[in-house]
Amino acid sequence: MFGIGWKVAGVLALVAAGAGAWGGYQGKKAERATERAIAAERAADALERTLEAERAAAIILAAENEANAARAAEYDNLRETLLEGGDDQDLPDFLRAYLDRLFGTDGTGGAARPD
């Protein structure tokens, strides 16, 4: 009743359906892999931006540390001079400004000045 042509056509239809299903599966798998790759790329970009910000912060911190070390050396020099009995040493600008704020330039003290 059915000839061999129908059997071959049926087998080919099954193979085509299987190949289509396999192709669909592989397509979904490729889409998921692409989504993961995009997410990983975004995460890497975010990490690079964070690293750049940390490098900039490290440069600023190094400059601040250098300035603080210079100020500390100046203060230590002043302290050593005063301990050795030298009264004529000029006060550094930062210390003079601090003492002016603390005691006031008019001699009444910082608390008596209206701000």
N, C-alpha and C positions, 0 to 999 in steps of 0.2 A: 504494500500500500504506500508507505513512504519510501522513497528511493534514497539512495546514498547521498544525494545532493542535499536533502533536507537535514540529514544527520550532520553533514559537514557544516551546513549553515548554522545549525543549532550549536555545534561545538565552537564555531567562530563567534557566534553571538555571546556564548559564555566566556570565551577568552577576552572578547572586547569589553564585556561588562566587568570582568576581573581586572583588566588593564585600566579601565576607567576608574574603578574603585581604588586601585593601587595609586594611580596618578593623583586622585583627590587626596588620598592619605599623605602622599609625599608633598603635595602642595601645601596642605595645612601644616605639615611638619616644617617646611621651609618658611612659612609665614611666622610660625612661633620662633624659629631660630633668628629670623630677621628682627622680630620684636625684641628678643633678648639682646641681640647685638646693638640695637639702637639704645636700649636701656643702659647697657654697659658703656657705650660711648658717652651718653649723658652723664653717667656717674664719673667717668674718667675726666670729662670736662669740668665737672664740679670740683673734683679733687685738684685739678690743675689750678683752678681759680683760687682755691683755698691755699695751695702751696705758694702761689704768687703773693697773696695777701700776707702769709706768714713770713715770706722773705722780706717784704716791705717793712713789716713790723720789726723784724730782726735788725734791719738797717737803722731804723729809728731808735730802737733800744740800744744799739751799739753807740750811736751818737750821744744819746742821753747818758750812757755809762761813762763815756769819755769826758763829757762835760762835768759829771759828778766827780769823777776821779781828779780832774783838774781843780775843781773847787775844794775837794778834800785835801789835796796837796797844798793849796794856798792856805787853807785853814790850819793844817798841821804846821806849816812854816810859821804862821803867826803865833800859834800856841807855843812852839818851841822858843821863839824869840821872847815872848812874854815870860815864859818860865825861866829863861836865862837872865831876866832882869831888864830887858830892853823895853822902855816905855814909849819910845818915839816911832814905833812901827805904825805905818798907815793901815787903817782897817780896810779890808776888801770891800768893794762896792756892795756885794750881796749882804755882807754882815752889817755895814753901815745902814743900808735900807731896812734890814730887819730890826735893828735897834731903834731906828727912827719910828718905825711902825709900833714897836713895843713900848717905847717910852715917850714918843712924841717929840717933834722938833722944838716945841716951845717949852719943854722941860716939865710939863704937867702930867705926862704919862699918856699912853695910848687910850686908856679907858675914858679919860676926860675929854677927848676930842670928839666932836660930833661927826658922824660919818654920813 
